[in-house]
Amino acid sequence: MFKALLRWATNESLGIALIDPSKPWQNGVVESFNGKFRDECLSMEWFRSRVEAKVVIEDWRRLYNEVRPHSSLGKMTPSAFAAMNCNNLNRRAALKN
């Protein structure tokens, strides 16, 4: 599987940054998210089926991205922050043309 992923990334001219085994501090953003997801969602539920897991995880994803403000984003939700940055990029592109 890894070889197929590496081949695809090479064909798409993508660079891959690998994290050394047992060194989670090399990607603190993902490790922080994984911890929040585990603590706030996965550890709080006992899933009786895949369908239930999908529903609970989707509800948590919406809360995390669309409802709950994040201090690292200036107390904005990730969705609002992304929309603001997209609007800023569109304005800059329009000014260049």
N, C-alpha and C positions, 0 to 999 in steps of 0.2 A: 504494500500500500504506500509506504514512504517513497519508494522509487517512482511510483506513478505520480505522486504529488510533486516530487522534485523535478521530474520530466516536464510536467505541466507548467510549473513555475519557470523553468528554464525556457520553454517555448513561448511563454508570455512575457519574457524579459523581466521577471519579478525577482527581486533579491529576497533571500530568506535569512533571517537572523535567528540562529538557534540558541536556545538557552541550555547552558550546561546542566547535566543531571545534578540534582540536589542543590541547586543554586537559584531558588525562587526570587531572590532579591534582584535578579537581573531583569525581571519584568514585574515591577511592583504594581503597575496598574491592573494587570490581569490577576495577580495574586490577591489584590485588595478586592476586586470584584468577586472572585471565587469565594473568598471568605465571607463577604456579605451575602452572597447567594446561598451558601451553605448554612450560615447562621440564621438568616431571616426567612428562608423558604424551605430548603431541604430538611433541615433538622427540626422544623416545626410540624412536619406532616408525616403521616404514614400513608403512603399511596396504596390503594387497594387494586388499582388497575392503571394501565397506561393512559386511558382516557382521563381518569381523575388527575394523574400527574400532569398531563398536558394542560388541563384547565387551570390547575393551581399555579403551575409555572407561568402560564400566559398572564394570569391575573397579577402575579408578582412582577413580571416584566413590564406590564403597563404601569403599575404603581412606581417602579424604579425609574422608568423613562419618561412618563407623562404627568405624574402627580407630585412625586416627592422632590423638593428642591435639593440641590447638591451644593455644599459650601465651596467646593473647588470650582464651581461654575458661576460664582457670584450669586448664589441662592436661586439659580434658575434650574428648571428641569432640563435634562439632556435634550428633549425634543425641542424646547424653546430655544436653547443654546444653538442647536444645529440649524434651526430655521433662521435665527438671527445671522449666523455666519453665512448661510446660503444667500440670504438677502444682501449682505455686505459684498459677497463675491460677485453677485449679479450686478450690483451697482458699479463696482470697480470695472467689470468687463464692459458695461455700457459706456462708462467714461472713456475707456481706451478706444472705443470704436467711434 
